[in-house]
Amino acid sequence: MTPADPAGLVLRDMSREDVRAVVRIEVDRHPVDAWSSTAFHEALDRPDRYVCLVTSTGPDESRDPYDRGAGVAAYGVISLAGGTADLDNLTVREDHQRQGIGRRLLAGLLEAAARRGAHEVLLEVRHDNVAAIALYAADRFVEISRRNDYYAPGLDAIIMRRSLDATHG
Ligand SMILES: CC(C)(COP(=O)(O)OP(=O)(O)OC[C@H]1O[C@@H](n2cnc3c(N)ncnc32)[C@H](O)[C@@H]1OP(=O)(O)O)[C@@H](O)C(=O)NCCC(=O)NCCS
């Protein structure tokens, strides 16, 4: 577990007990294409392929199964294949936005990907997602292509890439 700077939160591996809270945030932040609980559990089933992290107020110690993971403020998933990592999910709870949590979580995911041998990271983001694009651009991601009407007519996907250098690892 790595201490995280913003607001005393910690960055740690996602646990199965976190999934309920993660999905609550997921449905709120991605109403159209939210990952299901099954999708998160499938990622947790494949630690060889996926890195799943959460930013939370601490280790989850709640005795109430419905309350577990209540401290989750953000989460992210990266998948690894053949030296390339894909950023599959990066989400911050609405009431925790703009506190540096997304930036710290992204850095943690990139560090994990580099440790696991990835030399580049790809991601896909909707062209009108100003916050995410600004975050990625500030972290040296550059647009490499655009897929018109990918999400719906008029809603393009931007594909961004960055390399992972010796500063990660
Ligand atoms: C995108 C998202 C992860 C950013 O997380 P966050 O914790 O709010 O971002 P941070 O506070 O770490 O911001 C880091 C930098 O990103 C940029 N940024 C973040 N939010 C921004 C916004 N609303 N407008 C413009 N720039 C923004 C800024 O450069 C910011 O640095 P600064 O605060 O020093 O100016 C968050 O808004 C989110 O979860 N959105 C919904 C889910 C989503 O769209 N995920 C990405 C899918 S590809």
The ligand as an SDF file (V2000), in Angstrom:
LIG
                    3D

 48 50  0  0  0  0  0  0  0  0999 V2000
  -11.2190   12.8680  -15.3620 C   0  0  0  0  0  0  0  0  0  0  0  0
  -11.1200   12.6340  -13.8720 C   0  0  0  0  0  0  0  0  0  0  0  0
  -10.5890   11.2250  -13.5930 C   0  0  0  0  0  0  0  0  0  0  0  0
  -10.1340   13.6770  -13.2650 C   0  0  0  0  0  0  0  0  0  0  0  0
   -9.9240   13.3620  -11.8900 O   0  0  0  0  0  0  0  0  0  0  0  0
   -9.6200   14.5140  -10.7950 P   0  0  0  0  0  0  0  0  0  0  0  0
   -9.2240   13.8490   -9.5460 O   0  0  0  0  0  0  0  0  0  0  0  0
  -10.7790   15.4440  -10.7290 O   0  0  0  0  0  0  0  0  0  0  0  0
   -8.3980   15.2680  -11.4690 O   0  0  0  0  0  0  0  0  0  0  0  0
   -7.1890   15.9810  -10.7000 P   0  0  0  0  0  0  0  0  0  0  0  0
   -7.7200   16.7970   -9.5670 O   0  0  0  0  0  0  0  0  0  0  0  0
   -6.1430   14.9720  -10.3880 O   0  0  0  0  0  0  0  0  0  0  0  0
   -6.6920   16.9740  -11.8430 O   0  0  0  0  0  0  0  0  0  0  0  0
   -5.4170   16.8200  -12.4570 C   0  0  0  0  0  0  0  0  0  0  0  0
   -5.3610   17.7610  -13.6560 C   0  0  0  0  0  0  0  0  0  0  0  0
   -6.3240   17.3550  -14.6490 O   0  0  0  0  0  0  0  0  0  0  0  0
   -6.9070   18.5090  -15.2720 C   0  0  0  0  0  0  0  0  0  0  0  0
   -8.3280   18.5940  -14.9240 N   0  0  0  0  0  0  0  0  0  0  0  0
   -9.0060   17.8280  -14.0470 C   0  0  0  0  0  0  0  0  0  0  0  0
  -10.3140   18.1760  -14.0540 N   0  0  0  0  0  0  0  0  0  0  0  0
  -10.4450   19.1800  -14.9340 C   0  0  0  0  0  0  0  0  0  0  0  0
  -11.5510   19.9480  -15.3960 C   0  0  0  0  0  0  0  0  0  0  0  0
  -12.7940   19.7520  -14.9120 N   0  0  0  0  0  0  0  0  0  0  0  0
  -11.3480   20.8820  -16.3410 N   0  0  0  0  0  0  0  0  0  0  0  0
  -10.1100   21.1060  -16.8420 C   0  0  0  0  0  0  0  0  0  0  0  0
   -9.0010   20.4130  -16.4420 N   0  0  0  0  0  0  0  0  0  0  0  0
   -9.1820   19.4610  -15.5160 C   0  0  0  0  0  0  0  0  0  0  0  0
   -6.1330   19.7030  -14.7170 C   0  0  0  0  0  0  0  0  0  0  0  0
   -4.9840   19.8760  -15.5310 O   0  0  0  0  0  0  0  0  0  0  0  0
   -5.7410   19.1970  -13.3480 C   0  0  0  0  0  0  0  0  0  0  0  0
   -4.6430   19.8630  -12.7950 O   0  0  0  0  0  0  0  0  0  0  0  0
   -4.8970   21.2040  -11.9000 P   0  0  0  0  0  0  0  0  0  0  0  0
   -5.9920   20.8870  -10.9270 O   0  0  0  0  0  0  0  0  0  0  0  0
   -3.5750   21.4350  -11.2490 O   0  0  0  0  0  0  0  0  0  0  0  0
   -5.3060   22.2660  -12.8790 O   0  0  0  0  0  0  0  0  0  0  0  0
  -12.5060   12.8550  -13.1700 C   0  0  0  0  0  0  0  0  0  0  0  0
  -13.0320   14.1100  -13.5780 O   0  0  0  0  0  0  0  0  0  0  0  0
  -13.5270   11.7560  -13.4740 C   0  0  0  0  0  0  0  0  0  0  0  0
  -13.5850   10.7510  -12.7780 O   0  0  0  0  0  0  0  0  0  0  0  0
  -14.3650   11.9690  -14.5040 N   0  0  0  0  0  0  0  0  0  0  0  0
  -15.4460   11.0050  -14.8360 C   0  0  0  0  0  0  0  0  0  0  0  0
  -14.9020    9.6920  -15.3180 C   0  0  0  0  0  0  0  0  0  0  0  0
  -14.0740    9.8710  -16.5590 C   0  0  0  0  0  0  0  0  0  0  0  0
  -14.4350   10.6090  -17.4780 O   0  0  0  0  0  0  0  0  0  0  0  0
  -12.9390    9.1580  -16.6050 N   0  0  0  0  0  0  0  0  0  0  0  0
  -12.0410    9.1800  -17.7440 C   0  0  0  0  0  0  0  0  0  0  0  0
  -12.5550    8.2660  -18.8170 C   0  0  0  0  0  0  0  0  0  0  0  0
  -11.4160    8.2060  -20.1950 S   0  0  0  0  0  0  0  0  0  0  0  0
  1  2  1  0
  2  3  1  0
  2  4  1  0
  2 36  1  0
  4  5  1  0
  5  6  1  0
  6  7  2  0
  6  8  1  0
  6  9  1  0
  9 10  1  0
 10 11  2  0
 10 12  1  0
 10 13  1  0
 13 14  1  0
 14 15  1  0
 15 16  1  0
 15 30  1  0
 16 17  1  0
 17 18  1  0
 17 28  1  0
 18 19  1  0
 18 27  1  0
 19 20  2  0
 20 21  1  0
 21 22  1  0
 21 27  2  0
 22 23  1  0
 22 24  2  0
 24 25  1  0
 25 26  2  0
 26 27  1  0
 28 29  1  0
 28 30  1  0
 30 31  1  0
 31 32  1  0
 32 33  2  0
 32 34  1  0
 32 35  1  0
 36 37  1  0
 36 38  1  0
 38 39  2  0
 38 40  1  0
 40 41  1  0
 41 42  1  0
 42 43  1  0
 43 44  2  0
 43 45  1  0
 45 46  1  0
 46 47  1  0
 47 48  1  0
M  END
$$$$
